[in-house]
Amino acid sequence: MHVVCAEPSIANHFLAELRDKEVQKDSLRFRRNLQRLGEIIAYRISAHLSYTEQTIQTPLAETRGKLLHDFPILATVLRAGLPFHQGFLNYFDQSPSAFVAAYRIEGTAQVQVQVDYLSAPSLDERVLILADPMLATGKSLVQTYRAMLRFGTPRQVHIAAVIASPEGLAYVAREIPEASLWVAAIDERLNEHAYIVPGLGDAGDLSYGSKL
């Protein structure tokens, strides 16, 4: 478990702005802060990837450099995950992407998740980073990951979120024990509607406008 905002850094500032209901009125700023946190977590994950030392020719001489062995596959859940995903893509700029449309079925006694659309390259023996800004119950992430396995079995899995609940983290850790978990912050709890408290609201609506 890696908690990025557990130590002082600019990530704490970006997270505080994401939560602030006044700052949230600026959807462009909200999306940009999600991107920034994606970039920060992408950098932290990059320290756990494999590199190959190669000869590099500069304009003046040869030198040695460490290049990423292979770029990870970046997956996210539509639509809330798009700005967060872009932050990862800004750093892993040669990465292929995978997209999943998943949503909660409201009005049921228990939270149910429907996966409607899935597009992904082969995952066999690849590094997979699955990013979703809000990890509440964890059910959508687990169901998304299991649906993606039809495209192959990754050799390394990283799951990234901006804000997570303790309940959701425990569920994901139990259901996907092979994954490394990366979050900006762990919040207090889930409420009776399975929303994260204090959280920040609906990341999709705040990024792109309210839905019917």
C-alpha positions in Angstrom: 0.0 0.0 0.0 1.4 3.4 -1.1 -0.2 6.6 0.2 1.2 9.6 -1.7 -0.2 12.3 0.5 1.0 10.7 3.8 4.1 12.9 3.5 4.2 16.7 2.7 4.3 17.5 -1.0 2.6 19.5 -3.7 0.2 16.5 -4.0 -1.5 17.6 -0.8 -2.2 21.0 -2.3 -3.8 19.5 -5.5 -5.9 17.1 -3.3 -7.1 19.9 -1.1 -8.2 21.9 -4.2 -10.1 18.8 -5.5 -12.1 18.6 -2.3 -12.9 22.3 -2.0 -16.5 22.9 -3.1 -15.7 26.5 -4.1 -12.7 25.5 -6.3 -14.8 22.6 -7.7 -16.9 25.2 -9.5 -14.0 25.5 -12.0 -14.2 22.2 -13.9 -11.1 22.9 -15.9 -9.1 23.3 -12.7 -10.7 20.1 -11.3 -9.7 18.1 -14.3 -6.2 19.6 -14.2 -5.7 18.6 -10.6 -6.8 15.0 -11.3 -4.2 15.0 -14.1 -1.5 16.4 -11.8 -2.2 13.7 -9.2 -2.1 11.1 -12.0 1.3 12.4 -13.0 2.6 12.2 -9.4 1.4 8.7 -8.9 2.7 7.7 -12.3 6.2 8.9 -11.3 6.0 7.0 -8.1 5.0 3.8 -9.9 7.8 4.3 -12.4 10.4 3.6 -9.7 9.0 0.0 -9.5 9.2 -0.8 -13.2 12.0 -2.4 -15.2 14.7 -0.5 -17.2 17.3 -1.5 -19.8 20.7 0.2 -20.0 21.5 1.3 -23.5 24.1 3.3 -25.3 22.9 6.8 -26.2 24.6 9.1 -28.8 24.5 12.7 -27.8 25.7 15.5 -30.2 29.1 15.3 -28.4 29.7 11.7 -27.4 28.3 8.3 -26.4 26.9 7.8 -23.0 24.7 5.2 -21.2 21.1 5.7 -20.3 18.4 3.6 -18.7 15.2 3.2 -20.8 11.9 1.8 -19.7 11.9 -1.9 -20.6 8.3 -1.7 -21.9 5.6 0.9 -21.4 2.7 -0.2 -19.1 -0.8 -0.6 -20.4 -3.0 2.2 -18.9 -6.6 1.3 -18.1 -9.4 3.5 -16.7 -13.1 3.5 -16.0 -15.2 5.9 -18.1 -16.0 8.7 -17.6 -14.7 9.9 -14.3 -11.3 8.3 -14.9 -10.4 10.2 -18.0 -8.5 13.2 -16.5 -6.7 11.0 -14.0 -5.8 8.6 -16.9 -4.4 11.5 -18.9 -2.0 12.3 -16.1 -0.5 8.8 -16.4 -0.5 9.1 -20.2 1.4 12.4 -19.9 4.3 10.4 -18.4 3.9 7.0 -20.0 3.4 8.6 -23.4 4.1 5.5 -25.5 1.6 3.3 -23.5 -1.4 1.7 -25.1 -4.7 2.4 -23.3 -7.7 0.3 -22.2 -11.1 1.7 -21.4 -14.0 0.3 -19.5 -17.6 1.6 -19.1 -18.8 0.6 -15.7 -21.5 2.1 -13.5 -23.4 1.5 -10.3 -27.0 0.2 -10.5 -28.8 2.4 -8.1 -31.9 1.6 -6.1 -30.8 -1.8 -5.0 -30.3 -3.2 -1.6 -26.6 -3.7 -2.3 -24.2 -1.9 -4.7 -24.2 -3.7 -8.1 -22.0 -2.8 -11.0 -22.7 -3.1 -14.7 -19.8 -3.3 -17.2 -21.2 -2.3 -20.7 -18.0 -1.7 -22.8 -14.5 -2.9 -22.7 -11.6 -2.2 -25.1 -8.0 -3.3 -24.4 -4.9 -4.6 -26.1 -3.3 -7.9 -25.1 -2.4 -7.9 -21.4 -0.3 -11.1 -21.5 3.0 -10.6 -19.6 2.5 -6.8 -19.6 2.5 -4.3 -16.8 -1.1 -3.0 -16.2 -2.0 0.2 -14.4 -5.7 0.4 -13.6 -6.6 4.0 -12.6 -9.9 5.2 -11.1 -10.1 8.4 -9.1 -12.5 7.1 -6.4 -12.2 3.7 -4.8 -15.4 3.4 -2.7 -16.6 -0.2 -2.3 -14.0 -1.5 -4.7 -16.6 -3.6 -6.5 -16.3 -1.7 -9.8 -12.5 -2.0 -9.8 -12.6 -5.7 -9.0 -15.2 -6.4 -11.6 -13.4 -4.3 -14.2 -10.1 -6.1 -13.6 -11.8 -9.5 -13.8 -13.4 -8.5 -17.1 -10.1 -7.4 -18.5 -8.5 -10.7 -17.8 -10.2 -12.0 -21.0 -7.4 -10.1 -22.8 -4.6 -12.0 -21.0 -2.8 -12.2 -17.7 -0.5 -9.3 -16.8 2.8 -10.0 -15.1 2.5 -6.9 -12.8 -0.6 -5.0 -11.7 -0.9 -1.5 -10.2 -4.2 -0.1 -9.0 -4.3 3.7 -8.6 -6.9 6.0 -7.0 -7.0 9.5 -5.7 -9.2 8.9 -2.7 -10.1 5.5 -1.2 -12.1 4.2 1.6 -10.7 1.7 4.1 -13.5 -0.7 3.2 -12.8 -0.5 -0.5 -9.0 -1.0 -0.1 -9.6 -4.0 2.1 -11.9 -5.5 -0.5 -9.5 -4.9 -3.4 -6.6 -6.2 -1.5 -8.5 -9.4 -0.7 -9.9 -9.9 -4.2 -6.8 -8.9 -6.2 -3.8 -9.8 -3.9 -1.3 -9.6 -6.8 -1.9 -5.9 -7.2 0.1 -3.0 -5.7 -2.3 -0.3 -4.4 -1.5 3.4 -4.9 -3.7 6.2 -3.5 -3.3 9.9 -2.8 -5.4 9.6 0.4 -7.4 7.2 2.5 -10.6 8.7 3.9 -12.6 7.9 7.0 -15.4 5.6 5.8 -18.3 4.9 3.5 -21.7 6.3 4.3 -25.0 4.5 4.1 -25.1 5.1 0.3 -21.6 3.7 -0.2 -20.1 7.2 -0.9 -16.7 8.1 0.5 -16.7 10.5 3.5 -15.3 13.2 3.4 -14.5 12.4 -0.2 -15.1 15.1 -2.8 -18.4 14.4 -4.6 -18.9 12.9 -8.0 -15.6 13.1 -9.9 -17.4 12.5 -13.3 -19.9 15.3 -12.8 -17.3 17.7 -11.5 -15.1 17.0 -14.5 -17.7 17.0 -17.2 -21.1 18.3 -15.9 -24.0 16.6 -14.2 -25.8 13.7 -15.8 -29.5 12.7 -15.9 
